């Protein structure tokens, strides 16, 4: 593949009839990327009022996000895998048996169960909610075994995973990799888009493994009914602060509130994009039953964190294969090298630094300070009309700062962040996303001028041993 850097004969758009054309380069790459990400997805259970069109759009959007940043999909799978293993261990400790499996855990965390109170309040449950319900006697052991501890076949029946699509996607991915290796072996040029595609394939295989126990495209939920009102249920919680804490998704959020630096940065940026989205694109939302968004990545720690870091490192390292590739202009080669170097630098420093600074305890301390500032501002109230202009200015600046520190709809307290986080962590996350976007742009625009042998096909007969 190093020969890619020495080719002086360049070609623009090339038709396909007599050789490998530009379309023959673009189509296999884009098709493989789409199939690898689409087939790997296991979206959460939709809201009861969601239509098939809503579900389809949601899957298209998640596929797009995953193709733009495969490490995002890997992180999602790892976070859910870690959460599933936690609940399996916790149920084993509670019940002294192994009946609660990874399949149950994934089914619960994706919204497979819904609670209905006697006053007809309904909301999704996850595994930690179910643990809380058992520990506080809101559901009996008999009810748990009848309504929640479903047999494996029942969960499998709700799994709409398309095995044919997955087999086809894996076959396509393997053939694509074999073709790239063969081109390298014969000294034929490989494009940056093909290199990027290989990286996405690697990350997709990681997702396949960690989501192998998760059902896909589940459309129906298992409803669990309890004989108490919502207020009676919440009253079972011993922590008075937890009982009165505002929630953004479900009333039992206090039993499973999980916030970490990645999700805080992601949601902050998404809220900015939603705020500037044209009114025409916004639609009226039905009242949610507490469905967890498919882009809400659960915390990734310990071995799962290391696995995610290594898979991301493997993906980014593929960019260095193209370090000496031919680019249409010298500036594009320089930008590719700078982008690759910056991505590696951010990977080496960013995750560990932010985990150290904004681990579970760090985020808790940060959010407690923000809430104290907010309470102090509310207690002080706005200055009177006769107060000094400096006092009025200070109040306005502090009020503006509080808005910056939480830009979520309804001011979800779990998304409180400090000004330092806003101006350091969020821009770092955005910079990483922009660098990844640049790689995609360069992958596509570089096809306007490729080395001549990029259009040559592999001579497969050369790999057949000849005797005599």
PARODREN-126790 format. One line per field, with one value per residue (C-alpha): x, y, z; residue number from 1. Coordinates in pm, 1 decimal. Last residue first. Layout:
X <- c(X, ...);
Y <- c(Y, ...);
Z <- c(Z, ...);
seq <- c(NUM, ...);
***
This chain:
X <- c(522.5, 291.2, 122.3, -12.0, -328.3, -271.9, -189.2, -525.6, -691.2, -554.1, -707.2, -871.0, -702.9, -877.9, -657.1, -378.4, -425.7, -370.9, -684.9, -811.2, -1178.4, -1198.9, -1019.2, -1346.6, -1512.6, -1252.7, -1161.1, -1514.2, -1528.5, -1195.5, -1318.2, -1620.8, -1392.0, -1200.1, -1527.2, -1642.5, -1312.7, -1342.2, -1698.8, -1587.5, -1303.7, -1543.5, -1776.3, -1498.9, -1328.0, -1574.6, -1885.2, -1695.1, -1524.6, -1862.6, -1988.3, -2244.8, -2602.8, -2745.2, -2891.0, -3081.6, -3297.4, -3352.1, -3693.7, -3535.2, -3158.1, -2926.9, -2786.9, -2465.1, -2521.7, -2856.3, -2686.8, -2423.5, -2696.7, -2849.5, -2507.2, -2450.0, -2794.0, -2738.3, -2396.2, -2546.7, -2825.0, -2572.5, -2349.6, -2647.7, -2699.2, -3032.5, -3337.3, -3518.8, -3475.7, -3219.9, -3343.9, -3375.7, -3121.6, -3282.5, -3293.1, -2926.8, -2822.8, -3026.7, -2862.8, -2513.6, -2583.4, -2718.5, -2402.4, -2185.4, -2376.7, -2342.5, -1964.0, -1927.9, -2142.8, -1956.4, -1622.1, -1749.6, -1867.9, -1559.1, -1517.4, -1156.3, -1003.7, -1240.2, -1185.7, -808.6, -820.0, -1058.1, -885.3, -512.5, -427.9, -744.3, -698.8, -339.6, -443.9, -715.9, -472.3, -215.2, -469.4, -608.2, -260.3, -168.7, -490.0, -448.6, -95.2, -209.2, -488.3, -241.7, -20.1, -307.5, -502.9, -371.3, -130.1, -91.8, 200.4, 1.6, -281.5, -207.9, -194.8, -571.0, -611.2, -471.8, -795.4, -998.1, -752.3, -733.4, -1112.5, -1118.3, -851.1, -1036.1, -1363.8, -1199.1, -1027.9, -1361.4, -1533.2, -1257.5, -1316.4, -1580.3, -1835.1, -2130.9, -2449.1, -2464.0, -2789.3, -2799.4, -3071.7, -3281.5, -3426.5, -3805.6, -3968.4, -4337.9, -4314.4, -4594.9, -4638.0, -4398.0, -4503.6, -4258.7, -3958.6, -3818.9, -4022.9, -3908.4, -3553.6, -3303.7, -3106.3, -3226.4, -3198.1, -2834.2, -2754.9, -2938.8, -2734.3, -2410.6, -2507.7, -2638.3, -2305.5, -2093.3, -2299.3, -2313.4, -1934.5, -1865.7, -2087.6, -2444.8, -2634.9, -2951.8, -3084.4, -3285.5, -3342.5, -3506.2, -3797.5, -4046.2, -3937.1, -3778.7, -3670.0, -3695.8, -3704.4, -3557.4, -3824.8, -3789.6, -3408.9, -3376.9, -3600.9, -3381.1, -3585.3, -3771.4, -4104.7, -4284.0, -4222.7, -4457.0, -4729.6, -4711.0, -4735.4, -5040.1, -5033.4, -5152.6, -4878.9, -4911.3, -4615.9, -4655.3, -4425.4, -4348.5, -4402.0, -4191.6, -3855.6, -3635.0, -3329.4, -3274.6, -2944.2, -2736.5, -2493.2, -2465.2, -2104.3, -1992.4, -2175.1, -2048.7, -1685.9, -1749.9, -1888.6, -1568.4, -1354.9, -1587.7, -1569.1, -1189.1, -1200.6, -1435.7, -1193.5, -918.5, -1151.7, -1236.3, -864.0, -819.4, -608.5, -349.0, -238.2, 85.7, -28.1, -33.8, -206.6, -481.5, -522.4, -554.8, -823.6, -1014.8, -998.0, -1132.0, -1427.1, -1501.6, -1511.2, -1742.2, -1978.6, -1997.1, -2060.3, -2337.4, -2496.8, -2494.6, -2642.9, -2911.0, -3005.7, -3023.5, -3277.8, -3327.2, -3696.7, -3657.0, -4002.0, -4007.7, -3657.4, -3784.1, -4059.6, -3813.7, -3578.0, -3841.3, -3970.1, -3864.3, -4073.0, -4442.9, -4458.1, -4122.7, -4143.3, -4505.7, -4419.8, -4124.5, -4352.6, -4348.0, -4329.1, -4140.3, -3863.2, -3580.6, -3791.4, -3895.1, -3536.2, -3404.7, -3672.2, -3566.7, -3204.9, -3301.5, -3488.4, -3852.1, -4063.8, -4351.1, -4724.6, -4941.1, -5287.0, -5368.6, -5311.2, -4959.3, -4846.9, -4480.8, -4338.9, -4085.0, -3886.0, -3735.0, -3384.8, -3250.2, -3498.4, -3431.9, -3055.8, -3083.8, -3317.7, -3077.0, -2783.2, -2955.2, -3177.1, -3228.2, -2884.7, -2990.2, -2929.1, -3214.0, -3053.4, -2688.7, -2774.6, -2994.7, -2701.2, -2458.0, -2699.8, -2776.2, -2407.4, -2348.7, -2631.8, -2499.8, -2155.4, -2305.2, -2520.4, -2216.1, -2011.5, -2277.8, -2317.4, -1940.3, -1900.0, -2173.7, -1998.3, -1661.7, -1816.0, -1833.3, -1979.6, -2111.5, -2267.2, -2432.1, -2574.7, -2699.1, -2859.3, -3038.4, -3158.5, -3277.7, -3474.0, -3625.6, -3738.7, -3884.6, -4079.3, -4203.7, -4311.5, -4520.5, -4446.5, -4747.0, -4639.2, -4287.6, -4024.9, -3816.2, -3446.5, -3253.8, -3035.2, -2806.5, -2543.2, -2730.0, -2745.7, -2378.5, -2218.0, -2476.3, -2427.4, -2048.3, -2043.6, -2278.8, -2074.9, -1746.8, -1881.8, -2051.9, -1768.7, -1492.1, -1699.9, -1855.6, -1507.9, -1447.9, -1280.1, -1214.4, -1375.8, -1737.0, -1685.6, -1652.9, -1370.9, -1411.5, -1070.8, -745.4, -393.2, -60.4, 205.8, 179.6, 435.5, 220.2, -6.1, 301.9, 295.9, 0.0);
Y <- c(-2782.5, -2647.2, -2311.1, -2180.3, -1970.0, -1623.6, -1470.9, -1594.0, -1336.3, -1044.1, -766.3, -489.3, -172.1, 157.1, 251.4, 180.6, 524.6, 708.3, 894.5, 1246.1, 1326.9, 1035.8, 1252.7, 1443.1, 1142.2, 1025.5, 1389.1, 1466.4, 1154.9, 1235.7, 1590.6, 1456.5, 1268.9, 1588.0, 1773.0, 1510.6, 1532.1, 1909.7, 1887.0, 1658.8, 1894.9, 2191.4, 2018.5, 1928.4, 2268.8, 2561.8, 2383.5, 2173.1, 2483.1, 2657.2, 2369.8, 2112.1, 2027.0, 1742.8, 1538.7, 1850.3, 1838.5, 2207.1, 2158.1, 2119.4, 2090.9, 2391.5, 2362.0, 2543.0, 2803.7, 2900.2, 2935.6, 3161.2, 3385.1, 3420.2, 3505.9, 3767.0, 3916.9, 3931.6, 4094.7, 4356.7, 4438.5, 4474.8, 4697.0, 4912.7, 4991.2, 4900.1, 5126.3, 4889.1, 4603.1, 4327.4, 3987.7, 3710.2, 3624.9, 3288.5, 3199.8, 3291.6, 3097.1, 2798.9, 2806.4, 2836.9, 2547.0, 2340.6, 2407.7, 2305.6, 1977.4, 1912.3, 1943.8, 1728.3, 1452.7, 1477.7, 1435.5, 1145.3, 949.0, 1036.1, 1383.2, 1478.7, 1130.0, 1008.4, 1337.1, 1294.3, 924.4, 970.2, 1283.9, 1211.4, 922.4, 951.9, 1327.7, 1277.0, 1001.9, 1221.1, 1511.9, 1300.6, 1163.6, 1512.4, 1656.8, 1377.0, 1416.4, 1795.0, 1759.7, 1517.2, 1758.6, 2048.4, 1853.2, 1821.3, 1531.3, 1295.9, 1007.0, 779.6, 825.2, 840.7, 627.5, 330.2, 589.3, 630.0, 264.4, 358.9, 546.9, 224.2, 22.9, 304.5, 312.6, -63.5, -27.2, 254.4, 64.9, -246.8, -40.8, 118.0, -222.6, -356.7, -80.3, 179.1, 264.9, 470.0, 434.1, 600.6, 782.7, 782.6, 516.3, 737.9, 580.6, 563.1, 731.9, 690.2, 1003.1, 1254.0, 1294.8, 1528.7, 1800.6, 1819.7, 2034.1, 2048.7, 2353.9, 2536.4, 2529.3, 2356.6, 2610.0, 2475.3, 2113.0, 2165.5, 2322.2, 2040.6, 1787.3, 1954.1, 1943.2, 1587.4, 1465.0, 1644.1, 1511.0, 1163.7, 1150.1, 1287.1, 1045.6, 1031.2, 729.6, 781.8, 431.4, 431.8, 810.6, 770.3, 586.6, 858.7, 815.9, 1039.6, 1385.4, 1355.6, 1623.3, 1518.9, 1487.7, 1116.2, 1123.5, 1396.1, 1199.1, 889.0, 597.8, 525.4, 353.9, 689.7, 674.5, 374.9, 532.9, 847.0, 633.5, 450.7, 94.3, -245.5, -310.9, -399.2, -522.1, -476.0, -673.3, -455.4, -493.7, -380.3, -554.8, -454.7, -644.7, -867.3, -828.4, -1138.9, -1089.2, -720.6, -732.4, -951.8, -773.9, -439.1, -555.6, -678.3, -333.5, -171.4, -379.2, -309.8, 64.0, 49.2, -139.0, 124.9, 402.0, 228.8, 194.0, 564.3, 644.9, 475.2, 166.8, 160.8, -173.9, -328.9, -687.5, -772.5, -443.1, -517.4, -865.8, -723.5, -481.8, -763.7, -986.8, -699.7, -644.4, -1016.6, -1024.3, -722.3, -861.7, -1194.4, -1015.4, -805.4, -1108.4, -1302.7, -1003.7, -949.0, -1319.9, -1322.8, -1040.3, -969.7, -944.7, -1058.5, -1081.1, -1460.6, -1479.9, -1309.7, -1569.0, -1850.6, -1742.8, -1772.6, -1450.5, -1351.8, -1035.6, -1125.9, -1465.3, -1478.4, -1117.4, -1154.6, -1458.5, -1276.8, -988.3, -644.1, -315.4, -497.4, -239.2, -469.5, -612.9, -272.9, -146.2, -445.4, -385.9, -21.8, -130.4, -364.3, -95.2, 1.9, 203.4, 416.8, 397.6, 586.1, 429.7, 521.9, 155.9, 175.0, 39.2, -55.3, -123.9, -391.8, -443.7, -96.1, -159.0, -205.6, -482.6, -686.1, -645.9, -779.3, -1064.3, -1180.7, -1140.6, -1389.5, -1373.1, -1740.0, -1780.3, -1829.0, -1679.3, -1431.8, -1103.3, -1184.7, -1348.6, -1051.6, -815.9, -1017.7, -1025.8, -655.3, -559.4, -777.5, -600.7, -255.5, -347.7, -478.9, -166.9, 57.8, -160.1, -152.8, 225.5, 278.0, 62.8, 262.9, 589.7, 446.2, 399.9, 780.4, 901.0, 552.5, 526.6, 870.1, 776.3, 438.6, 609.2, 850.8, 570.8, 368.6, 662.4, 728.6, 363.5, 371.3, 686.3, 532.5, 219.9, 445.2, 537.7, 562.3, 273.0, 424.0, 220.8, -57.7, 29.8, -13.2, -314.5, -196.7, -429.7, -483.5, -108.9, -48.7, -321.5, -288.4, 87.4, 70.4, -218.4, -35.1, 286.1, 107.8, -128.0, 168.3, 420.3, 212.2, 53.6, 397.4, 533.9, 263.0, -76.8, -167.6, -197.8, -101.8, 108.7, 478.0, 682.7, 1012.9, 1175.2, 999.3, 1062.9, 938.7, 1035.8, 729.1, 742.0, 762.6, 470.7, 256.6, 233.3, 0.0);
Z <- c(-1320.0, -1053.7, -1026.0, -694.2, -723.3, -575.3, -913.0, -1041.7, -820.6, -1021.1, -813.6, -1014.8, -1133.4, -1063.8, -770.6, -1020.1, -1174.2, -845.7, -734.0, -805.2, -736.7, -492.4, -236.4, -185.1, -23.6, 225.1, 293.0, 408.7, 623.6, 787.7, 849.1, 1038.9, 1277.3, 1341.5, 1399.8, 1652.5, 1841.8, 1848.7, 1983.3, 2267.8, 2351.8, 2328.7, 2580.9, 2825.9, 2839.6, 2823.5, 2949.3, 3204.7, 3343.6, 3361.3, 3575.8, 3465.1, 3562.0, 3348.9, 3637.0, 3742.4, 3424.8, 3349.8, 3184.8, 2843.2, 2895.8, 2875.5, 3226.9, 3319.1, 3048.2, 3202.2, 3541.3, 3384.8, 3242.2, 3586.9, 3729.0, 3458.7, 3514.1, 3891.9, 3846.9, 3613.9, 3859.2, 4141.0, 3926.9, 3834.1, 4201.3, 4358.9, 4323.0, 4086.8, 4328.2, 4293.0, 4166.8, 4422.2, 4689.5, 4760.5, 4390.4, 4341.5, 4650.4, 4532.8, 4189.5, 4335.4, 4570.6, 4280.7, 4077.5, 4372.5, 4415.2, 4042.3, 4049.9, 4361.4, 4208.7, 3878.9, 4056.1, 4263.8, 3959.7, 3756.6, 3619.5, 3688.1, 3670.9, 3400.8, 3218.6, 3220.9, 3131.8, 2838.8, 2704.6, 2717.9, 2486.9, 2278.2, 2236.9, 2124.1, 1882.3, 1731.9, 1705.8, 1522.1, 1274.5, 1210.0, 1160.6, 919.0, 720.6, 717.1, 580.8, 309.5, 217.6, 204.7, -34.7, -285.2, -440.0, -173.1, -233.2, 66.4, 302.8, 629.1, 484.6, 709.7, 987.1, 961.7, 1059.9, 1401.6, 1472.1, 1466.4, 1672.6, 1929.0, 1944.7, 2004.4, 2273.8, 2452.5, 2445.4, 2586.5, 2858.1, 2952.3, 2959.6, 3186.6, 3439.3, 3351.9, 3082.8, 3202.9, 2993.2, 2650.8, 2574.9, 2193.6, 2182.0, 2407.9, 2720.3, 2705.5, 3002.9, 2921.5, 2707.4, 2666.4, 2293.9, 2120.1, 1877.4, 1592.7, 1523.3, 1172.4, 1072.2, 1384.9, 1250.3, 1481.0, 1685.5, 2021.3, 1908.3, 1811.7, 2149.1, 2328.9, 2131.5, 2242.0, 2609.6, 2574.2, 2433.8, 2692.6, 2985.1, 2827.8, 2796.5, 3145.9, 3334.8, 3457.6, 3587.0, 3790.0, 3848.3, 4169.6, 4164.7, 3823.1, 3981.0, 3876.3, 3511.7, 3248.5, 3366.1, 3741.6, 4011.3, 4349.7, 4619.2, 4686.4, 4647.6, 4911.5, 5150.2, 5120.2, 5257.1, 4933.2, 5006.2, 4973.6, 4597.3, 4572.0, 4784.4, 4567.2, 4251.6, 4380.1, 4503.9, 4384.2, 4129.2, 3760.3, 3550.5, 3175.8, 2942.5, 2644.0, 2269.8, 1972.5, 2017.3, 1723.2, 1848.4, 2152.5, 2340.6, 2412.1, 2119.1, 2202.4, 2323.8, 2033.8, 1752.3, 1886.4, 1863.9, 1507.9, 1425.0, 1553.9, 1317.9, 1023.5, 1092.5, 1077.0, 746.7, 605.8, 701.3, 502.0, 204.7, 222.7, 241.0, -96.1, -168.8, -445.8, -584.3, -463.6, -518.4, -147.3, -70.8, -318.1, -171.6, 180.0, 58.1, -116.1, 190.4, 403.1, 165.6, 156.5, 537.0, 551.9, 289.0, 472.1, 803.0, 647.4, 476.8, 802.2, 983.3, 719.9, 724.0, 1104.4, 1109.0, 1479.7, 1561.5, 1922.6, 2079.3, 2036.5, 2185.8, 2501.7, 2536.7, 2458.8, 2738.2, 3005.6, 3153.5, 3504.3, 3505.2, 3525.0, 3697.9, 3877.8, 3991.7, 4095.6, 4307.7, 4465.5, 4551.7, 4395.2, 4584.2, 4859.7, 4885.3, 4770.7, 4490.6, 4354.1, 4381.0, 4184.5, 3921.6, 3893.6, 3853.4, 3567.6, 3375.1, 3399.1, 3157.2, 3282.8, 3345.8, 3594.6, 3616.7, 3978.3, 4074.1, 3931.4, 3593.6, 3542.9, 3197.1, 3106.5, 2784.0, 2800.7, 2663.6, 3015.7, 3091.1, 2775.8, 2825.2, 3179.7, 3087.2, 2812.3, 3049.9, 3278.2, 3586.8, 3678.5, 3837.1, 4199.4, 4543.6, 4503.9, 4608.2, 4533.7, 4203.3, 4122.6, 4186.5, 3973.9, 3680.5, 3732.1, 3713.3, 3406.5, 3225.1, 3318.0, 3182.8, 2857.7, 2827.7, 2863.0, 2627.9, 2354.7, 2377.5, 2382.7, 2071.3, 1899.9, 1985.4, 1876.4, 1532.2, 1492.5, 1163.2, 1088.3, 1434.1, 1405.8, 1064.5, 1187.9, 1488.0, 1254.3, 1025.0, 1324.8, 1464.3, 1122.6, 1103.5, 1455.2, 1377.3, 1050.0, 1237.3, 1459.3, 1818.7, 2053.9, 2279.5, 2303.7, 2122.4, 2282.4, 2268.6, 1946.7, 1873.5, 1594.9, 1448.4, 1120.5, 1050.1, 1135.7, 923.7, 646.0, 611.7, 621.6, 372.8, 135.3, 159.1, 88.8, -179.5, -357.1, -350.1, -508.2, -784.8, -846.4, -914.7, -1171.7, -1153.3, -1515.8, -1858.4, -1786.8, -1474.5, -1552.0, -1400.9, -1218.4, -1190.7, -1267.8, -1152.5, -1291.2, -1039.2, -814.7, -537.0, -225.9, -308.1, -343.6, 36.1, 0.0);
seq <- c(468, 467, 466, 465, 464, 463, 462, 461, 460, 459, 458, 457, 456, 455, 454, 453, 452, 451, 450, 449, 448, 447, 446, 445, 444, 443, 442, 441, 440, 439, 438, 437, 436, 435, 434, 433, 432, 431, 430, 429, 428, 427, 426, 425, 424, 423, 422, 421, 420, 419, 418, 417, 416, 415, 414, 413, 412, 411, 410, 409, 408, 407, 406, 405, 404, 403, 402, 401, 400, 399, 398, 397, 396, 395, 394, 393, 392, 391, 390, 389, 388, 387, 386, 385, 384, 383, 382, 381, 380, 379, 378, 377, 376, 375, 374, 373, 372, 371, 370, 369, 368, 367, 366, 365, 364, 363, 362, 361, 360, 359, 358, 357, 356, 355, 354, 353, 352, 351, 350, 349, 348, 347, 346, 345, 344, 343, 342, 341, 340, 339, 338, 337, 336, 335, 334, 333, 332, 331, 330, 329, 328, 327, 326, 325, 324, 323, 322, 321, 320, 319, 318, 317, 316, 315, 314, 313, 312, 311, 310, 309, 308, 307, 306, 305, 304, 303, 302, 301, 300, 299, 298, 297, 296, 295, 294, 293, 292, 291, 290, 289, 288, 287, 286, 285, 284, 283, 282, 281, 280, 279, 278, 277, 276, 275, 274, 273, 272, 271, 270, 269, 268, 267, 266, 265, 264, 263, 262, 261, 260, 259, 258, 257, 256, 255, 254, 253, 252, 251, 250, 249, 248, 247, 246, 245, 244, 243, 242, 241, 240, 239, 238, 237, 236, 235, 234, 233, 232, 231, 230, 229, 228, 227, 226, 225, 224, 223, 222, 221, 220, 219, 218, 217, 216, 215, 214, 213, 212, 211, 210, 209, 208, 207, 206, 205, 204, 203, 202, 201, 200, 199, 198, 197, 196, 195, 194, 193, 192, 191, 190, 189, 188, 187, 186, 185, 184, 183, 182, 181, 180, 179, 178, 177, 176, 175, 174, 173, 172, 171, 170, 169, 168, 167, 166, 165, 164, 163, 162, 161, 160, 159, 158, 157, 156, 155, 154, 153, 152, 151, 150, 149, 148, 147, 146, 145, 144, 143, 142, 141, 140, 139, 138, 137, 136, 135, 134, 133, 132, 131, 130, 129, 128, 127, 126, 125, 124, 123, 122, 121, 120, 119, 118, 117, 116, 115, 114, 113, 112, 111, 110, 109, 108, 107, 106, 105, 104, 103, 102, 101, 100, 99, 98, 97, 96, 95, 94, 93, 92, 91, 90, 89, 88, 87, 86, 85, 84, 83, 82, 81, 80, 79, 78, 77, 76, 75, 74, 73, 72, 71, 70, 69, 68, 67, 66, 65, 64, 63, 62, 61, 60, 59, 58, 57, 56, 55, 54, 53, 52, 51, 50, 49, 48, 47, 46, 45, 44, 43, 42, 41, 40, 39, 38, 37, 36, 35, 34, 33, 32, 31, 30, 29, 28, 27, 26, 25, 24, 23, 22, 21, 20, 19, 18, 17, 16, 15, 14, 13, 12, 11, 10, 9, 8, 7, 6, 5, 4, 3, 2, 1);
***
